[in-house]
Amino acid sequence: MLETIRNAWKIEELRKKILFTLFIVLLYRIGNAIPVPYVNIDALGTYFRQLENTVLGLYNVMSGGAFSTATIFALSIQPYINASIIMQLLTIAIPALEHMQKEGGEEGKKKIASITRYATVGIALLQGFAYYMLIKSNGLLIEGTGIWEAIVIVLTFTAGSALIMWLGEQITEFGIGNGISIILFASIVSRFPSSAITMVSNVISGSLNWWALVLFLLGALAIIVLIVIVTNAERRIPVQYSKRVVGRKMYGGQSTHLPMKVNMSGVLPVIFAQSIASLPATIAAFFSSPAEGTFWHGFLKAIDTSSVIYAIIYLLLIIFFAYFYSTIQFNPVEIANNLKKNGGFVPGLRPGKPTSEFIQKSLNKITLFCAIYLGIIAVTPIIISIISPTAKNSGISLGGTSIIIVVGVALETVKAMEAQMIMRNYKGFLD
């Protein structure tokens, strides 16, 4: 990876892209330090320290700590992620949108992107208002705050979310890698130093055993190695091309393979599943807490991010989105038809429907493995936090999701950099 970055830095165009990406990330981090007006930041920080292992704590991790300090980027990229989920589901449910995406070409993609932007602003407006109600209901506003101040707070949150979306698009167009993923990566990584300091402090104070910290670090290292192996793994289906004569020349007769990535959906199933699974608890968190012993108190406790029910829902959603994205990205019928047109076939199978059925069966097996792998990594820390109160207090329940996202985004960004260098006849470690 370091060799890849070093080689990319030698190319002037890639060096400019890297510097541009770092500049946008710097702007994002600066925005994370600018609080909105009329909010008692000290009282808000004290309030969020009690909610580290709840859905609001998860939001805070994904925003790089901006959520607990009510900065202009407090909503982070959550509105954009939710809008993307809604649009991708609608493109399957609504034929007009599906036609626009598949047959509309570049113009159709631009229209869908435009609709996603408007949906992001609408969702950000709703979440900004909900966040304001959370602050107000807990008495975290500066005294004397009225309706005009409330409008300023909500619109600032909304504008901040729209600006993050724009910054992400700029990285995608002029920088390296996927902009939204890079911003999410920067948000999570920015929390690592403070988390490390907290763990060391807990070991020194005696609230966390040293061997528990060592096990946590070894587990994190093992997860990173597993993610790298699975991300680079692929299933290769052998393909044989028959010989054919065109004029006086003979073509074909080659043996090759059809590569199928084991984890072709990347980190998207985890990100989207986390957003959907935490939605009920998120909505409830923006209102005053119900009294103990009531139905709603028990319901909210059952769907908290450190509960068994949340872990089950989270796992099922990861499996669903893994299949959802593999279906969108890989069409066995289309691939089988393309092989047939070019004189290709899988040894032992007739071209056409038998080939497409075999590819579909292989895709289902790969997707099942990928979904279970992502689910285990994401859910295991939650289960550990349920069993061990010490692990729960250290915030381990949020660790699996963060590691998957960070490692996945890092690998995708390096591959994007590698692709840029291959276009310029440079070779990196992936060759």
Residue, then its C-alpha position, 0 to 999 in steps of 0.5 A: m500500500l505504501e509503495t502504491i502511494r509512493n508511486a502515485w505521488k511521483i505522477e503529477e496528475l495523481r499527486k494533484k488528485i491526492l492533494f485535492t482529496l486531502f484538502i477536501v477532508l481538511l475542510y470537512r474536519i474544520g467544519n466538524a469543529i464549528p458549532v451551530p449557535y444557541v446550543n450549550i456545547d458543554a451540557l450537550g457533551t455531558y449528555f452524550r457521554q452517557l449515551e456512548n453505547t446507544v444509537l446516538g453514540l453510533y451516530n457520533v462515531m460515524s460523524g467523527g464526534a460532530f454529533s455530540t458537539a452540534t457542529i454544522f456537520a453534525l448530521s454527517i452523511q447519514p441523510y445522503i446514505n438514507a436517500s441513496i437507499i430509498m432511491q435504489l429501492l425505488t429504481i427496482a419498484i418503479p419501472a420508470l426509474e429502472h428504465m431511466q437508470k438502465e436505458g437513460g444513459e448518462e442523462g438518466k444517471k444525472k437525473i437520478a443523482s439530482i433526485t437523490r440530492y433533493a431527497t438528501v436535503g429533505i431528509a436532512l431537514l427532518q433530521g435537523f428538526a428532530y435533533y433540535m427537538l432532542i436538544k430542546s427537550n433536554g434543556l440544552l439550548i441557551e436561555g432565551t432561544g425562540i422560533w427564529e433561533a430554532i430556524v437558524i439551528v435546523l437550517t444550519f444542520t441541513a445546509g451542513s449535510a448538503l455541503i458534505m454531499w457536495l464535498g463528497e461529489q467533488i472528491t469523486e470527480f476530481g480526487i481519488g476514490n469514492g467521496i462519500s466513503i472517504i468522508l466516512f473513513a475520515s470521520i471514523v479514523s478521527r475517533f481512533p486516537s481518543s478511543a485508544i486514550t480512553m482504553v489505556s486510561n481504563v487499563i491504568s485505572g483498573s476498570l479494564n483488564w490488560w488482557a482484555l485490551v490485548l485480546f481486543l487488539l488481537g481480535a481487531l488485527a485478525i478481523i483486518v486480515l480476514i477483511v483484506i483476504v475476503t475483499n481480494a478473493e474471487r471465484r474463477i469460472p473457467v471459460q473456453y472459446s471455440k475456434r472460428v474462421v473469419g475470412r482467412k484468419m482463425y479466431g478463438g480457441q482460448s481458455t480463460h476465466l470469468p472472475m466473480k468477486v467474493n465481496m462484490s458489494g463492498v462495505l455498502p451492506v454494512i452501512f445501509a443495514q446500520s442506517i435502517a436497523s438503527l432508524p427506530a431507535t434514532i427516531a425515539a432518541f430525539f424525544s423525551s425518554p419514557a418512564e421506566g416500567t412503561f411499554w415504550h421504555g421496554f420497547l426502546k430498550a429492546i431495540d437499542t444498539s447493544s441489544v440482541i434484537y438489534a443484532i438479529i435485525y442488523l444481521l438480517l439486513i446485512i444479508f438482504f443488502a448483500y443479495f440486493y447489491s449482488t443482484i444489481q451488479f451481476n446479471p447471470v443471464e446477460i453474461a451467459n448471452n454475451l459468452k454465447k454471442n462471442g463463442g464462449f462456453v463453460p466446459g461441461l455446460r451448454p451455452g445459454k440457460p444452463t450456463s446462466e443457471f450455473i452462474q446464478k448458483s455460483l453467485n448465490k453461494i458466493t453472496l451467502f458466504c459474503a453476507i455471513y462473513l460481513g454479518i459475523i464481523a459486524v454482530t460479534p462485537i455487539i454479542i460480546s458487549i451483551i455478555s461482558p459489561t466491561a466490553k460494553n463500557s469500552g465501546i466495543s459494540l461499535g468496533g466491528t462496523s467501524i473496522i469493516i468500513v475503514v478497511g473496506v474504504a482503504l482497500e477500495t481507495v488503493k485499488a482506485m489509485e492502482a487503476q489510475m496508475i495502470m492507465r499510465n503504465y505504472k505497476g503496483f502491488l496488485d499485479 
